[in-house]
Amino acid sequence: MISYFWISLTLGIVAGLANLFGGAIVSARPWSRAFLSLFIALGAGFMLATAITEMVPESLILAPRSGPALILLGYFIVHYFEHAWPAHFHFGEETHTDKFVNPSVAYTALAGLTIHTFFDGVAITSGFLVSPWLGTVIFGATILHNVPEGFTMASIMVAAKRSRSAGLMAAGVLGISRIVGVLAMALAHRWVNYGLALSAGVTLYVAASDLIPEVNKMARPKYALAVAAGVAMVLVMRYFFFPS
């Protein structure tokens, strides 16, 4: 049987390739922003449902006393790096080029997103340590926002007057960070209860505080329906295909 480590590592690499694909879009022909926005909306719903219905409950089972505090800590780790550092970024921020004139600001944004992708890797491995179902659904939540994530990072680099190849490299750094997260959690597998709880907080923040606000800027009903579809995917898979 293939071990949880090799499954997690393989899926971490696949997620990294999705980042690279998103970065490559910036240097290819223009893609419809509506297409990428639908990915954001679908990913937001999927991540939100994964965090609330899967990751948080499992964290509270594995760490009933420390779990709530670790979930909050994970939430505020991302909050801190996005708000306390000079660059506060969102998907689609590349349209505001005046905010990214200084290249150092783009690298600060890269550092912030790297924290997030590191915990993506931690979350994937933590999930597979608990159960194949949890690892799979966490991977699904990750992959759905990887293309817009890579697109955003590469766009920020270009807006900061960096080359398109630098943008692609930045998207690659996100993929590498996720693999580092996979390896770190594999080495620290005895502390899966802590890793999953921290990752639950991170996932909850990205879904509720990063992606959902972006969807709220899109007035058309199809984006709200895409969020609902993301939530429904998790619930349908859990209660109809993988009942506990």
Rosetta blueprint (number, residue, H / E / L):
1 M L
2 I L
3 S L
4 Y H
5 F H
6 W H
7 I H
8 S H
9 L H
10 T H
11 L H
12 G H
13 I H
14 V H
15 A H
16 G H
17 L H
18 A H
19 N H
20 L H
21 F H
22 G H
23 G H
24 A H
25 I H
26 V H
27 S H
28 A L
29 R L
30 P L
31 W L
32 S L
33 R H
34 A H
35 F H
36 L H
37 S H
38 L H
39 F H
40 I H
41 A H
42 L H
43 G H
44 A H
45 G H
46 F H
47 M H
48 L H
49 A H
50 T H
51 A H
52 I H
53 T H
54 E H
55 M H
56 V H
57 P H
58 E H
59 S H
60 L H
61 I H
62 L H
63 A L
64 P L
65 R L
66 S L
67 G H
68 P H
69 A H
70 L H
71 I H
72 L H
73 L H
74 G H
75 Y H
76 F H
77 I H
78 V H
79 H H
80 Y H
81 F H
82 E H
83 H H
84 A L
85 W L
86 P L
87 A L
88 H L
89 F L
90 H L
91 F L
92 G L
93 E H
94 E H
95 T H
96 H L
97 T H
98 D H
99 K H
100 F H
101 V L
102 N L
103 P H
104 S H
105 V H
106 A H
107 Y H
108 T H
109 A H
110 L H
111 A H
112 G H
113 L H
114 T H
115 I H
116 H H
117 T H
118 F H
119 F H
120 D H
121 G H
122 V H
123 A H
124 I H
125 T H
126 S H
127 G H
128 F H
129 L H
130 V H
131 S L
132 P H
133 W H
134 L H
135 G H
136 T H
137 V H
138 I H
139 F H
140 G H
141 A H
142 T H
143 I H
144 L L
145 H L
146 N H
147 V H
148 P H
149 E H
150 G H
151 F H
152 T H
153 M H
154 A H
155 S H
156 I H
157 M H
158 V H
159 A H
160 A L
161 K L
162 R L
163 S L
164 R H
165 S H
166 A H
167 G H
168 L H
169 M H
170 A H
171 A H
172 G H
173 V H
174 L H
175 G H
176 I H
177 S H
178 R H
179 I H
180 V H
181 G H
182 V H
183 L H
184 A H
185 M H
186 A H
187 L H
188 A L
189 H H
190 R H
191 W H
192 V H
193 N H
194 Y H
195 G H
196 L H
197 A H
198 L H
199 S H
200 A H
201 G H
202 V H
203 T H
204 L H
205 Y H
206 V H
207 A H
208 A H
209 S H
210 D H
211 L H
212 I H
213 P H
214 E H
215 V H
216 N H
217 K L
218 M L
219 A L
220 R L
221 P H
222 K H
223 Y H
224 A H
225 L H
226 A H
227 V H
228 A H
229 A H
230 G H
231 V H
232 A H
233 M H
234 V H
235 L H
236 V H
237 M H
238 R H
239 Y H
240 F H
241 F H
242 F L
243 P L
244 S L
